[in-house]
Amino acid sequence: MNFENMNIWCWLIPLLIGVICGILGYLIGNSGNTTVDHSADLKTLKDKNAKLQADLDACNKKVSTGADLSAAATSLSAGTTVASIPYDAAMAKSALGKTVKQDDLKIIEGIGPKIEGMFKDTGIKTWKALSETSVAECKKVLDSGGKRYQIHDPASWPMQAKMCYTGKWKELAKWQEEHKHGKL
């Protein structure tokens, strides 16, 4: 066989097909092995979670220390009575965008009709009463309803109830919006 008579295409076509098959084989073989590094996203979410937890801890500390009620405590110790804070339905509606009945515990993110009933059955019927209830006591109320209610996290409920009781509707609306209505 004489190599001089062979056409260049006899060598070039198999070579091109081999290169194309090699590239396709590499791409197809590695398409299932694509790994995406989510460590940066995970770190961002952990940082955001830590910030939100710090905010919640700060709010719970304010609620538990009663910093806003120090004047009321002083007047009680002096023998005077504290006037109840008047409920302003119009202000609540303008801040939250819906009609709010006084002492409606369902306005608190995470509390629905069944949980509200459980709290009322234990004597916690008002925003003031819920604002003065510890998170541990809230958990006991939820535990009394069985496993179905144990998944709820009442950590912010006393704080939210205090905002309702003290008429801080804009602050409540802002907090609920920042916390995506309890869904982080």
N, CA, C and O of each residue as an XYZ file, in Angstrom:
736
protein
N       0.847     -1.165      0.000
C       0.000      0.000      0.000
C       0.893      1.228      0.000
O       1.883      1.288      0.729
N       0.555      2.160     -0.783
C       1.347      3.358     -0.968
C       0.707      4.509     -0.204
O      -0.450      4.860     -0.436
N       1.487      5.096      0.722
C       0.953      6.176      1.539
C       0.801      7.469      0.763
O       0.043      8.350      1.167
N       1.478      7.587     -0.295
C       1.385      8.804     -1.094
C       0.036      8.906     -1.769
O      -0.430     10.013     -2.040
N      -0.593      7.802     -2.044
C      -1.870      7.816     -2.741
C      -3.049      8.024     -1.774
O      -4.164      8.303     -2.217
N      -2.818      7.893     -0.492
C      -3.923      8.044      0.467
C      -4.319      9.512      0.577
O      -3.475     10.407      0.628
N      -5.543      9.713      0.610
C      -6.096     11.058      0.734
C      -5.947     11.552      2.174
O      -6.047     10.762      3.113
N      -5.712     12.832      2.350
C      -5.552     13.412      3.688
C      -6.821     13.264      4.519
O      -6.768     13.233      5.749
N      -7.939     13.174      3.853
C      -9.203     13.058      4.563
C      -9.335     11.706      5.267
O     -10.050     11.596      6.263
N      -8.686     10.730      4.786
C      -8.718      9.419      5.441
C      -8.079      9.485      6.819
O      -8.417      8.689      7.696
N      -7.180     10.402      7.018
C      -6.542     10.581      8.325
C      -7.264     11.645      9.149
O      -7.381     11.497     10.366
N      -7.731     12.675      8.538
C      -8.307     13.815      9.246
C      -9.693     13.501      9.826
O      -9.981     13.896     10.956
N     -10.548     12.806      9.085
C     -11.913     12.510      9.568
C     -11.884     11.628     10.813
O     -12.537     11.986     11.793
N     -11.174     10.501     10.844
C     -11.150      9.713     12.081
C     -10.542     10.489     13.254
O     -10.966     10.322     14.398
N      -9.563     11.327     12.972
C      -8.952     12.127     14.037
C      -9.955     13.118     14.615
O     -10.040     13.247     15.836
N     -10.716     13.819     13.783
C     -11.737     14.763     14.247
C     -12.859     14.050     15.009
O     -13.316     14.536     16.044
N     -13.290     12.925     14.507
C     -14.349     12.168     15.197
C     -13.848     11.708     16.564
O     -14.604     11.745     17.535
N     -12.627     11.287     16.656
C     -12.057     10.863     17.931
C     -11.986     12.006     18.931
O     -12.297     11.824     20.108
N     -11.576     13.191     18.466
C     -11.508     14.367     19.356
C     -12.907     14.756     19.831
O     -13.104     15.007     21.020
N     -13.881     14.812     18.921
C     -15.259     15.175     19.282
C     -15.837     14.162     20.271
O     -16.462     14.549     21.259
N     -15.635     12.882     20.015
C     -16.125     11.843     20.936
C     -15.457     11.963     22.301
O     -16.100     11.772     23.333
N     -14.186     12.275     22.302
C     -13.477     12.451     23.580
C     -14.044     13.601     24.384
O     -14.236     13.480     25.594
N     -14.315     14.728     23.717
C     -14.881     15.902     24.414
C     -16.282     15.590     24.918
O     -16.606     15.885     26.069
N     -17.122     14.993     24.066
C     -18.481     14.644     24.490
C     -18.460     13.633     25.636
O     -19.236     13.755     26.584
N     -17.601     12.665     25.555
C     -17.495     11.683     26.630
C     -17.098     12.332     27.943
O     -17.629     11.977     28.996
N     -16.186     13.263     27.894
C     -15.756     13.982     29.107
C     -16.909     14.786     29.693
O     -17.160     14.744     30.897
N     -17.617     15.528     28.818
C     -18.729     16.356     29.288
C     -19.863     15.518     29.864
O     -20.410     15.843     30.918
N     -20.214     14.440     29.171
C     -21.300     13.585     29.663
C     -20.876     12.862     30.940
O     -21.668     12.729     31.872
N     -19.674     12.413     30.981
C     -19.188     11.699     32.163
C     -19.118     12.567     33.400
O     -19.326     12.069     34.506
N     -18.834     13.843     33.251
C     -18.716     14.740     34.397
C     -19.982     15.520     34.688
O     -20.015     16.283     35.653
N     -21.032     15.354     33.881
C     -22.261     16.120     34.114
C     -22.946     15.692     35.407
O     -23.591     16.520     36.050
N     -22.831     14.452     35.802
C     -23.446     13.984     37.044
C     -22.604     14.280     38.263
O     -23.093     14.158     39.387
N     -21.371     14.659     38.081
C     -20.471     14.899     39.204
C     -20.322     16.371     39.546
O     -19.379     16.753     40.239
N     -21.241     17.202     39.069
C     -21.120     18.627     39.360
C     -21.470     18.866     40.819
O     -22.563     18.525     41.274
N     -20.560     19.435     41.520
C     -20.798     19.784     42.910
C     -20.788     21.295     43.027
O     -19.936     21.980     42.461
N     -21.755     21.792     43.773
C     -21.865     23.226     43.974
C     -21.483     23.504     45.412
O     -21.987     22.863     46.335
N     -20.614     24.438     45.592
C     -20.162     24.791     46.930
C     -21.133     25.821     47.526
O     -21.184     26.969     47.084
N     -21.892     25.395     48.524
C     -22.855     26.265     49.181
C     -22.329     26.780     50.518
O     -23.094     27.307     51.326
N     -21.052     26.633     50.748
C     -20.518     27.039     52.048
C     -20.669     28.534     52.282
O     -20.888     28.954     53.418
N     -20.558     29.348     51.236
C     -20.728     30.795     51.399
C     -22.179     31.121     51.759
O     -22.434     31.963     52.620
N     -23.129     30.449     51.094
C     -24.540     30.661     51.416
C     -24.842     30.195     52.830
O     -25.573     30.862     53.563
N     -24.291     29.067     53.214
C     -24.505     28.537     54.555
C     -23.958     29.488     55.609
O     -24.603     29.718     56.632
N     -22.787     30.036     55.371
C     -22.188     30.987     56.318
C     -23.064     32.235     56.440
O     -23.284     32.739     57.542
N     -23.563     32.731     55.301
C     -24.435     33.911     55.320
C     -25.696     33.637     56.129
O     -26.118     34.465     56.936
N     -26.294     32.471     55.909
C     -27.509     32.127     56.643
C     -27.236     31.938     58.133
O     -28.054     32.326     58.966
N     -26.088     31.343     58.474
C     -25.743     31.181     59.889
C     -25.531     32.536     60.550
O     -25.946     32.742     61.690
N     -24.885     33.463     59.838
C     -24.687     34.811     60.375
C     -26.022     35.520     60.587
O     -26.234     36.177     61.606
N     -26.923     35.378     59.607
C     -28.240     35.998     59.725
C     -29.008     35.390     60.896
O     -29.665     36.103     61.654
N     -28.918     34.065     61.037
C     -29.583     33.387     62.144
C     -29.026     33.861     63.482
O     -29.787     34.082     64.424
N     -27.710     34.018     63.574
C     -27.097     34.493     64.814
C     -27.559     35.902     65.146
O     -27.801     36.216     66.312
N     -27.685     36.763     64.128
C     -28.147     38.134     64.359
C     -29.595     38.133     64.847
O     -29.943     38.844     65.790
N     -30.428     37.332     64.198
C     -31.830     37.253     64.608
C     -31.962     36.690     66.023
O     -32.801     37.144     66.801
N     -31.135     35.706     66.351
C     -31.172     35.145     67.703
C     -30.745     36.189     68.718
O     -31.323     36.270     69.802
N     -29.738     36.990     68.382
C     -29.290     38.058     69.282
C     -30.396     39.100     69.471
O     -30.612     39.583     70.583
N     -31.093     39.445     68.385
C     -32.211     40.378     68.486
C     -33.308     39.820     69.384
O     -33.857     40.531     70.226
N     -33.620     38.547     69.197
C     -34.656     37.917     70.006
C     -34.243     37.865     71.473
O     -35.055     38.139     72.357
N     -32.989     37.516     71.736
C     -32.507     37.483     73.116
C     -32.579     38.860     73.766
O     -32.944     38.983     74.935
N     -32.230     39.892     73.007
C     -32.295     41.259     73.539
C     -33.737     41.642     73.857
O     -34.009     42.256     74.889
N     -34.657     41.279     72.967
C     -36.071     41.575     73.214
C     -36.587     40.806     74.422
O     -37.305     41.355     75.258
N     -36.218     39.530     74.509
C     -36.655     38.732     75.666
C     -36.083     39.285     76.963
O     -36.747     39.256     78.000
N     -34.867     39.782     76.909
C     -34.254     40.358     78.107
C     -35.024     41.590     78.548
O     -35.259     41.796     79.739
N     -35.419     42.417     77.566
C     -36.210     43.605     77.902
C     -37.532     43.213     78.538
O     -37.975     43.817     79.515
N     -38.158     42.182     77.962
C     -39.446     41.740     78.497
C     -39.271     41.171     79.903
O     -40.054     41.484     80.799
N     -38.259     40.346     80.100
C     -38.089     39.703     81.402
C     -37.631     40.662     82.486
O     -37.967     40.475     83.656
N     -36.864     41.691     82.117
C     -36.407     42.638     83.128
C     -37.459     43.677     83.432
O     -37.413     44.337     84.470
N     -38.417     43.824     82.517
C     -39.471     44.804     82.761
C     -38.949     46.221     82.689
O     -39.420     47.084     83.430
N     -37.985     46.488     81.814
C     -37.384     47.816     81.725
C     -38.429     48.879     81.424
O     -38.351     49.990     81.950
N     -39.413     48.550     80.579
C     -40.421     49.536     80.224
C     -41.412     49.770     81.351
O     -42.101     50.790     81.367
N     -41.491     48.846     82.289
C     -42.462     48.976     83.368
C     -41.834     49.425     84.686
O     -42.463     49.307     85.737
N     -40.611     49.934     84.646
C     -39.952     50.318     85.886
C     -40.710     51.431     86.604
O     -40.788     51.430     87.833
N     -41.269     52.379     85.852
C     -42.043     53.453     86.469
C     -43.302     52.888     87.115
O     -43.701     53.319     88.197
N     -43.929     51.918     86.443
C     -45.133     51.304     87.000
C     -44.799     50.550     88.281
O     -45.561     50.606     89.246
N     -43.680     49.853     88.303
C     -43.277     49.124     89.505
C     -43.002     50.083     90.642
O     -43.347     49.794     91.788
N     -42.387     51.218     90.352
C     -42.108     52.209     91.384
C     -43.403     52.755     91.953
O     -43.536     52.916     93.166
N     -44.368     53.043     91.068
C     -45.627     53.585     91.566
C     -46.409     52.538     92.339
O     -47.125     52.880     93.280
N     -46.290     51.253     91.961
C     -46.965     50.208     92.726
C     -46.359     50.068     94.110
O     -47.078     49.876     95.090
N     -45.033     50.164     94.193
C     -44.396     50.029     95.490
C     -44.712     51.224     96.380
O     -44.619     51.130     97.604
N     -45.082     52.344     95.775
C     -45.440     53.525     96.551
C     -46.897     53.468     96.987
O     -47.368     54.355     97.699
N     -47.626     52.415     96.556
C     -49.007     52.262     97.004
C     -50.021     52.822     96.027
O     -51.216     52.805     96.325
N     -49.607     53.309     94.897
C     -50.549     53.826     93.920
C     -50.877     52.738     92.914
O     -50.149     51.753     92.788
N     -51.962     52.919     92.210
C     -52.348     51.939     91.209
C     -51.947     52.435     89.824
O     -51.878     53.637     89.568
N     -51.690     51.489     88.952
C     -51.315     51.826     87.585
C     -52.578     51.853     86.742
O     -53.362     50.904     86.755
N     -52.771     52.933     86.018
C     -53.925     53.029     85.134
C     -53.718     52.076     83.961
O     -52.609     51.936     83.445
N     -54.795     51.430     83.553
C     -54.654     50.517     82.417
C     -54.423     51.335     81.149
O     -54.896     52.464     81.016
N     -53.696     50.743     80.245
C     -53.368     51.415     78.995
C     -54.574     51.287     78.075
O     -55.028     50.175     77.808
N     -55.097     52.403     77.587
C     -56.297     52.317     76.748
C     -55.990     51.662     75.405
O     -54.927     51.870     74.820
N     -56.939     50.872     74.938
C     -56.807     50.174     73.659
C     -57.294     51.096     72.550
O     -58.390     51.649     72.641
N     -56.493     51.266     71.507
C     -56.826     52.124     70.377
C     -56.962     51.261     69.121
O     -55.971     50.949     68.461
N     -58.202     50.881     68.801
C     -58.464     49.990     67.671
C     -58.074     50.631     66.343
O     -57.592     49.949     65.439
N     -58.282     51.941     66.226
C     -57.954     52.631     64.974
C     -56.447     52.604     64.720
O     -56.014     52.403     63.585
N     -55.652     52.803     65.764
C     -54.203     52.782     65.613
C     -53.725     51.378     65.241
O     -52.840     51.213     64.401
N     -54.319     50.382     65.873
C     -53.953     48.996     65.574
C     -54.272     48.669     64.117
O     -53.468     48.048     63.422
N     -55.452     49.091     63.659
C     -55.857     48.809     62.279
C     -54.958     49.532     61.288
O     -54.602     48.968     60.253
N     -54.586     50.774     61.588
C     -53.736     51.509     60.643
C     -52.328     50.908     60.569
O     -51.713     50.912     59.503
N     -51.821     50.398     61.676
C     -50.468     49.830     61.678
C     -50.429     48.436     61.064
O     -49.504     48.101     60.324
N     -51.444     47.622     61.374
C     -51.437     46.225     60.930
C     -52.244     45.977     59.661
O     -52.106     44.931     59.028
N     -53.083     46.936     59.290
C     -53.860     46.783     58.070
C     -55.068     45.880     58.207
O     -55.646     45.458     57.205
N     -55.454     45.580     59.431
C     -56.644     44.753     59.651
C     -57.245     45.105     61.003
O     -56.571     45.644     61.881
N     -58.514     44.793     61.150
C     -59.206     45.070     62.399
C     -58.702     44.114     63.476
O     -58.588     42.908     63.259
N     -58.406     44.682     64.631
C     -57.881     43.896     65.740
C     -58.817     44.072     66.942
O     -59.068     45.189     67.393
N     -59.322     42.951     67.448
C     -60.152     43.002     68.655
C     -59.238     43.047     69.869
O     -58.155     42.461     69.868
N     -59.681     43.744     70.895
C     -58.874     43.844     72.102
C     -58.643     42.460     72.703
O     -59.558     41.643     72.804
N     -57.390     42.223     73.098
C     -56.947     40.980     73.728
C     -57.125     39.742     72.841
O     -57.283     38.629     73.345
N     -57.097     39.943     71.517
C     -57.135     38.835     70.573
C     -55.722     38.263     70.474
O     -54.849     38.860     69.845
N     -55.502     37.116     71.089
C     -54.167     36.518     71.120
C     -53.712     36.039     69.745
O     -52.520     35.814     69.536
N     -54.644     35.882     68.806
C     -54.284     35.406     67.469
C     -53.487     36.443     66.676
O     -52.923     36.111     65.633
N     -53.430     37.677     67.143
C     -52.627     38.705     66.467
C     -51.142     38.425     66.655
O     -50.310     38.937     65.907
N     -50.811     37.611     67.656
C     -49.433     37.209     67.918
C     -49.035     36.169     66.876
O     -49.746     35.184     66.674
N     -47.907     36.387     66.218
C     -47.436     35.431     65.215
C     -47.192     34.074     65.866
O     -46.467     33.971     66.856
N     -47.804     33.035     65.303
C     -47.634     31.681     65.810
C     -48.812     31.191     66.636
O     -48.913     30.001     66.933
N     -49.706     32.105     67.010
C     -50.881     31.709     67.802
C     -52.099     31.711     66.896
O     -52.447     32.720     66.283
N     -52.732     30.557     66.831
C     -53.963     30.412     66.068
C     -55.127     30.177     67.014
O     -54.964     30.269     68.231
N     -56.300     29.876     66.470
C     -57.488     29.693     67.315
C     -57.336     28.591     68.374
O     -57.770     28.770     69.512
N     -56.732     27.465     68.014
C     -56.594     26.348     68.969
C     -55.643     26.716     70.100
O     -55.932     26.454     71.267
N     -54.504     27.326     69.757
C     -53.536     27.701     70.793
C     -54.119     28.809     71.662
O     -53.906     28.819     72.875
N     -54.852     29.739     71.058
C     -55.498     30.787     71.848
C     -56.448     30.148     72.866
O     -56.499     30.565     74.023
N     -57.194     29.141     72.428
C     -58.110     28.451     73.339
C     -57.370     27.763     74.475
O     -57.838     27.758     75.613
N     -56.209     27.179     74.167
C     -55.428     26.516     75.213
C     -54.956     27.536     76.250
O     -54.998     27.267     77.451
N     -54.506     28.707     75.788
C     -54.063     29.738     76.725
C     -55.234     30.243     77.564
O     -55.100     30.433     78.773
N     -56.371     30.460     76.929
C     -57.541     30.950     77.669
C     -58.006     29.926     78.700
O     -58.463     30.287     79.784
N     -57.885     28.631     78.349
C     -58.261     27.579     79.303
C     -57.369     27.588     80.543
O     -57.801     27.178     81.621
N     -56.128     28.053     80.397
C     -55.222     28.108     81.541
C     -55.269     29.460     82.254
O     -54.493     29.705     83.178
N     -56.185     30.341     81.822
C     -56.347     31.630     82.488
C     -55.578     32.772     81.852
O     -55.630     33.896     82.351
N     -54.877     32.517     80.781
C     -54.139     33.582     80.081
C     -55.056     34.073     78.968
O     -55.080     33.512     77.872
N     -55.817     35.137     79.266
C     -56.865     35.590     78.356
C     -56.598     36.950     77.736
O     -57.319     37.366     76.828
N     -55.572     37.651     78.211
C     -55.318     39.002     77.722
C     -53.875     39.150     77.254
O     -53.015     38.329     77.573
N     -53.626     40.221     76.484
C     -52.255     40.517     76.061
C     -51.372     40.772     77.273
O     -50.212     40.364     77.309
N     -51.939     41.456     78.269
C     -51.164     41.756     79.474
C     -50.752     40.467     80.170
O     -49.600     40.311     80.575
N     -51.702     39.540     80.307
C     -51.398     38.275     80.980
C     -50.339     37.489     80.201
O     -49.434     36.908     80.801
N     -50.448     37.469     78.879
C     -49.457     36.753     78.071
C     -48.099     37.446     78.146
O     -47.065     36.778     78.150
N     -48.093     38.784     78.206
C     -46.818     39.503     78.274
C     -46.097     39.236     79.587
O     -44.875     39.364     79.662
N     -46.835     38.870     80.610
C     -46.248     38.584     81.920
C     -45.968     37.091     82.122
O     -45.511     36.679     83.188
N     -46.244     36.291     81.098
C     -46.039     34.846     81.167
C     -44.643     34.510     80.654
O     -44.215     35.029     79.623
N     -43.946     33.657     81.359
C     -42.598     33.261     80.919
C     -42.699     32.338     79.713
O     -43.727     31.704     79.478
N     -41.619     32.278     78.961
C     -41.559     31.397     77.801
C     -41.709     29.948     78.259
O     -42.344     29.146     77.576
N     -41.132     29.610     79.404
C     -41.248     28.243     79.932
C     -42.706     27.899     80.214
O     -43.151     26.784     79.942
N     -43.444     28.856     80.758
C     -44.862     28.616     81.040
C     -45.649     28.476     79.732
O     -46.568     27.661     79.642
N     -45.291     29.263     78.731
C     -45.937     29.129     77.410
C     -45.695     27.730     76.847
O     -46.596     27.120     76.273
N     -44.477     27.231     77.016
C     -44.158     25.882     76.531
C     -44.978     24.830     77.274
O     -45.405     23.842     76.676
N     -45.200     25.033     78.571
C     -46.024     24.090     79.340
C     -47.445     24.042     78.789
O     -48.047     22.973     78.688
N     -47.974     25.214     78.434
C     -49.323     25.264     77.866
C     -49.354     24.484     76.551
O     -50.279     23.713     76.298
N     -48.333     24.693     75.716
C     -48.269     23.976     74.441
C     -48.101     22.473     74.660
O     -48.714     21.667     73.959
N     -47.273     22.101     75.631
C     -47.050     20.683     75.926
C     -48.342     19.999     76.360
O     -48.548     18.816     76.092
N     -49.219     20.763     77.039
C     -50.474     20.167     77.506
C     -51.387     19.792     76.341
O     -52.316     19.003     76.513
N     -51.133     20.351     75.156
C     -51.939     20.037     73.983
C     -51.453     18.827     73.211
O     -52.091     18.418     72.240
N     -50.333     18.246     73.623
C     -49.809     17.072     72.942
C     -48.712     17.428     71.956
O     -48.312     18.584     71.818
N     -48.238     16.387     71.273
C     -47.099     16.548     70.357
C     -47.386     17.530     69.231
O     -46.469     18.184     68.734
N     -48.621     17.639     68.831
C     -48.990     18.523     67.725
C     -48.592     19.971     68.001
O     -48.253     20.711     67.078
N     -48.631     20.364     69.248
C     -48.356     21.766     69.596
C     -46.936     21.988     70.100
O     -46.520     23.133     70.276
N     -46.194     20.928     70.334
C     -44.841     21.062     70.863
C     -43.858     21.593     69.827
O     -42.746     21.984     70.183
N     -44.243     21.615     68.555
C     -43.341     22.121     67.524
C     -43.312     23.646     67.489
O     -42.406     24.226     66.890
N     -44.271     24.299     68.109
C     -44.333     25.761     68.106
C     -43.275     26.349     69.038
O     -42.935     25.767     70.068
N     -42.771     27.507     68.653
C     -41.750     28.185     69.452
C     -42.331     29.480     70.013
O     -42.491     30.452     69.274
N     -42.648     29.509     71.297
C     -43.273     30.694     71.888
C     -42.276     31.737     72.407
O     -42.648     32.598     73.204
N     -41.028     31.669     71.970
C     -39.995     32.550     72.519
C     -40.344     34.030     72.388
O     -40.002     34.820     73.268
N     -41.016     34.418     71.310
C     -41.312     35.836     71.099
C     -42.724     36.228     71.512
O     -43.069     37.408     71.445
N     -43.537     35.293     71.929
C     -44.938     35.595     72.229
C     -45.116     36.605     73.358
O     -45.901     37.540     73.199
N     -44.421     36.464     74.499
C     -44.596     37.485     75.539
C     -44.181     38.883     75.058
O     -44.820     39.875     75.409
N     -43.124     38.958     74.265
C     -42.667     40.247     73.752
C     -43.714     40.847     72.811
O     -44.025     42.034     72.903
N     -44.255     40.030     71.910
C     -45.282     40.522     70.990
C     -46.538     40.941     71.755
O     -47.159     41.954     71.432
N     -46.904     40.163     72.763
C     -48.081     40.496     73.570
C     -47.872     41.821     74.303
O     -48.806     42.608     74.460
N     -46.654     42.055     74.742
C     -46.360     43.317     75.429
C     -46.493     44.492     74.462
O     -46.978     45.559     74.840
N     -46.064     44.296     73.220
C     -46.235     45.357     72.224
C     -47.716     45.648     72.011
O     -48.105     46.808     71.876
N     -48.552     44.599     71.980
C     -49.995     44.785     71.826
C     -50.561     45.514     73.039
O     -51.296     46.493     72.907
N     -50.207     45.024     74.216
C     -50.743     45.579     75.464
C     -50.360     47.039     75.643
O     -51.161     47.834     76.134
N     -49.138     47.402     75.249
C     -48.682     48.782     75.427
C     -49.005     49.668     74.233
O     -48.640     50.843     74.216
N     -49.691     49.111     73.228
C     -50.121     49.916     72.089
C     -49.020     50.247     71.105
O     -49.126     51.229     70.372
N     -47.972     49.454     71.074
C     -46.857     49.688     70.150
C     -47.123     48.932     68.844
O     -46.403     47.996     68.493
N     -48.161     49.354     68.143
C     -48.620     48.638     66.955
C     -47.633     48.744     65.794
O     -47.406     47.771     65.074
N     -47.058     49.913     65.619
C     -46.101     50.062     64.521
C     -44.868     49.194     64.765
O     -44.341     48.582     63.836
N     -44.412     49.145     66.018
C     -43.267     48.307     66.351
C     -43.579     46.833     66.131
O     -42.737     46.074     65.649
N     -44.812     46.431     66.495
C     -45.232     45.042     66.291
C     -45.264     44.713     64.799
O     -44.765     43.670     64.378
N     -45.851     45.605     64.004
C     -45.924     45.367     62.561
C     -44.528     45.285     61.968
O     -44.263     44.432     61.121
N     -43.641     46.155     62.398
C     -42.262     46.147     61.888
C     -41.564     44.853     62.286
O     -40.898     44.235     61.455
N     -41.703     44.430     63.551
C     -41.059     43.198     64.015
C     -41.570     42.003     63.219
O     -40.784     41.171     62.765
N     -42.896     41.919     63.050
C     -43.474     40.788     62.327
C     -43.035     40.788     60.869
O     -42.810     39.723     60.295
N     -42.909     41.968     60.259
C     -42.459     42.041     58.869
C     -40.991     41.652     58.759
O     -40.619     40.923     57.839
N     -40.147     42.122     59.676
C     -38.724     41.789     59.645
C     -38.485     40.305     59.853
O     -37.510     39.749     59.346
N     -39.362     39.673     60.588
C     -39.219     38.252     60.860
C     -40.122     37.429     59.950
O     -40.436     36.274     60.238
N     -40.525     38.039     58.858
C     -41.299     37.376     57.809
C     -42.489     36.613     58.399
O     -42.756     35.461     58.058
N     -43.185     37.304     59.294
C     -44.380     36.735     59.925
C     -44.103     35.384     60.568
O     -44.887     34.441     60.458
N     -42.967     35.324     61.239
C     -42.593     34.125     61.981
C     -41.940     33.054     61.160
O     -41.623     31.983     61.678
N     -41.731     33.315     59.896
C     -41.083     32.314     59.028
C     -39.716     32.839     58.642
O     -39.604     33.763     57.836
N     -38.703     32.270     59.200
C     -37.347     32.733     58.913
C     -36.761     32.043     57.733
O     -35.621     32.320     57.358
